[in-house]
């Protein structure tokens, strides 16, 4: 006997509900058999308890034309659905869960619609009535009303599908367990959309969906489907192009007023008959709540995720990437420059490398960092997502990485964007090589002058250390300290010194130059860099020598302070922002003064040394790896603020009282720069750290 329809019934531990579920399927089977169909039920028990297995073994399935029963130990709905499909014999397949019910006309109406529309159709119930711990009534519409782009933001369909078995020759259910993964049915439906299947809804059919407090749907809140070809940029832009143009200015599809839908539903004699039949099986299913429960539709998923992802896909095109960089925003900061040096070195070693640079926060910089990295694409996902819903940022970022950089290196600079994204989605990046750049911890001084560490970066590393393949820094100090605290394997922590070549032209310009009593300060006007400390230093220096002037370059990135901090100073001249240290007339200055409270090994110090400037810097964090008392002037910062100010003032005083030899200090600093910060040293370190051949 040929089998028209196979019901794949998946069971785990639904002993309390299974009798009602099977009774509902029997009613639907009876109705279809009266129309001439043959129905098979395939019962798949996945890690079911013995009591439930015994119940199934003793149940009389004679109302079905055929019955097959298997027991598996997958603990995976996706795998178990596949097991059932594999042993089924029906021309058409419909799935079923062990705690839900269907209308008595479900199998027949779905069969009629599926045969009418061909093998590349997927049929659903027109209505879902949720009962139990939560009640609602939802109308479903098919592909004619539901654009493909909507599935990026949520599942517009349901798990209970009816289709020709040939669909499963092309598409299989996935094992959607682990991390933030869930929804094997949603995943399969996305694959069907990507492969050109059309969805239909069988008129006046109902799925009665039982809501339980401990159900899979309840525990899966905030989770996502595994990677799917639906999110491949070339697929997504192809199937969603017309829809994007149609809906790009929209937030939602048109939604029918609940009052209109309620009037139509409660007035339907067919639906009352269906509800009555279901009520005879399970009294929890009642027509009365239809007068007041929420009445929605599968049009209520936001369009924002799909629209933003479409725009991102247009930018990346068909490119595949070996490296992805997660940055907060375009910036002239040393951290960004350092990471791009690393990527440039990777490109030198591996000619086929290609980089995707993702910005994930509102741009706070006064001037964008010029990206000169070969074979790179820059995408500002914050700007794209914030046009509609910035809450889509994490999902769009993850989908882009999964689709275009499946096994790429992910380079992470500390930021709210990167930390929020990884706190949520790091489990989905197990195929990638994660590289964290860690320069320093934020510090602050108490009223008594003690230097406290604000442990946000440290805590993030502590939480996710097992997920990172490399922790890279421009100084060894922070890695040694962190490694000691966390017991991290030294092989996971690599110091790669930034590259900075000596500026020969500027060096020659300084030969035999007389002292000018001009001092240079160039940095961000933000709390970390302590422009307030510079103001106090300048005030003290003025009492010793009113001719000594400080020339200040820079602006605030984080809006923490402005140039008004220097208002009223008689020996500070604010000269405005700068984009490159090389553009400053450094040969005019006697020394470079650096006042930061915490730092790695700042790029600006390398640049100052490269231009033969004497450096006066705080003895903090990674700074002593370049500047010590043989290569510059290192200020003792172990005391209170007053003693630190005094240290700077004394150092400046010594320059002009011939108590130090600036020339020998600068020469020593340049020798260290040449040996420790050359291009060849950088490439060698990158090759070793990243295991590049």
HELIX and SHEET records of a PDB file:
HELIX    1   1 UNK A   18  UNK A   34  1                                  17    
HELIX    2   2 UNK A   50  UNK A   58  1                                   9    
HELIX    3   3 UNK A   77  UNK A   87  1                                  11    
HELIX    4   4 UNK A  106  UNK A  117  1                                  12    
HELIX    5   5 UNK A  148  UNK A  152  5                                   5    
HELIX    6   6 UNK A  167  UNK A  170  1                                   4    
HELIX    7   7 UNK A  184  UNK A  194  1                                  11    
HELIX    8   8 UNK A  216  UNK A  219  1                                   4    
HELIX    9   9 UNK A  229  UNK A  231  5                                   3    
HELIX   10  10 UNK A  233  UNK A  247  1                                  15    
HELIX   11  11 UNK A  258  UNK A  266  1                                   9    
HELIX   12  12 UNK A  269  UNK A  281  1                                  13    
HELIX   13  13 UNK A  288  UNK A  291  5                                   4    
HELIX   14  14 UNK A  304  UNK A  316  1                                  13    
HELIX   15  15 UNK A  334  UNK A  349  1                                  16    
HELIX   16  16 UNK A  381  UNK A  386  1                                   6    
HELIX   17  17 UNK A  390  UNK A  392  5                                   3    
HELIX   18  18 UNK A  393  UNK A  404  1                                  12    
HELIX   19  19 UNK A  416  UNK A  425  1                                  10    
HELIX   20  20 UNK A  426  UNK A  429  5                                   4    
HELIX   21  21 UNK A  456  UNK A  464  1                                   9    
HELIX   22  22 UNK A  465  UNK A  467  5                                   3    
HELIX   23  23 UNK A  476  UNK A  486  1                                  11    
HELIX   24  24 UNK A  490  UNK A  492  5                                   3    
HELIX   25  25 UNK A  504  UNK A  509  1                                   6    
HELIX   26  26 UNK A  527  UNK A  529  5                                   3    
HELIX   27  27 UNK A  531  UNK A  544  1                                  14    
HELIX   28  28 UNK A  563  UNK A  566  5                                   4    
HELIX   29  29 UNK A  581  UNK A  583  5                                   3    
HELIX   30  30 UNK A  586  UNK A  588  5                                   3    
HELIX   31  31 UNK A  603  UNK A  610  1                                   8    
HELIX   32  32 UNK A  623  UNK A  625  5                                   3    
HELIX   33  33 UNK A  641  UNK A  656  1                                  16    
HELIX   34  34 UNK A  662  UNK A  676  1                                  15    
HELIX   35  35 UNK A  679  UNK A  689  1                                  11    
SHEET    1   A 8 UNK A  66  UNK A  72  0                                        
SHEET    2   A 8 UNK A  39  UNK A  46  1                                        
SHEET    3   A 8 UNK A   5  UNK A  11  1                                        
SHEET    4   A 8 UNK A  92  UNK A  97  1                                        
SHEET    5   A 8 UNK A 162  UNK A 164 -1                                        
SHEET    6   A 8 UNK A 121  UNK A 132 -1                                        
SHEET    7   A 8 UNK A 136  UNK A 139 -1                                        
SHEET    8   A 8 UNK A 294  UNK A 297  1                                        
SHEET    1   B 8 UNK A  66  UNK A  72  0                                        
SHEET    2   B 8 UNK A  39  UNK A  46  1                                        
SHEET    3   B 8 UNK A   5  UNK A  11  1                                        
SHEET    4   B 8 UNK A  92  UNK A  97  1                                        
SHEET    5   B 8 UNK A 162  UNK A 164 -1                                        
SHEET    6   B 8 UNK A 121  UNK A 132 -1                                        
SHEET    7   B 8 UNK A 198  UNK A 211  1                                        
SHEET    8   B 8 UNK A 101  UNK A 102 -1                                        
SHEET    1   C 7 UNK A 376  UNK A 380  0                                        
SHEET    2   C 7 UNK A 355  UNK A 359  1                                        
SHEET    3   C 7 UNK A 323  UNK A 327  1                                        
SHEET    4   C 7 UNK A 409  UNK A 413  1                                        
SHEET    5   C 7 UNK A 433  UNK A 437  1                                        
SHEET    6   C 7 UNK A 470  UNK A 473  1                                        
SHEET    7   C 7 UNK A 493  UNK A 495  1                                        
SHEET    1   D 2 UNK A 442  UNK A 445  0                                        
SHEET    2   D 2 UNK A 451  UNK A 454 -1                                        
SHEET    1   E 6 UNK A 572  UNK A 574  0                                        
SHEET    2   E 6 UNK A 549  UNK A 553  1                                        
SHEET    3   E 6 UNK A 518  UNK A 522  1                                        
SHEET    4   E 6 UNK A 591  UNK A 593  1                                        
SHEET    5   E 6 UNK A 614  UNK A 618  1                                        
SHEET    6   E 6 UNK A 633  UNK A 635  1                                        
END                                                                             
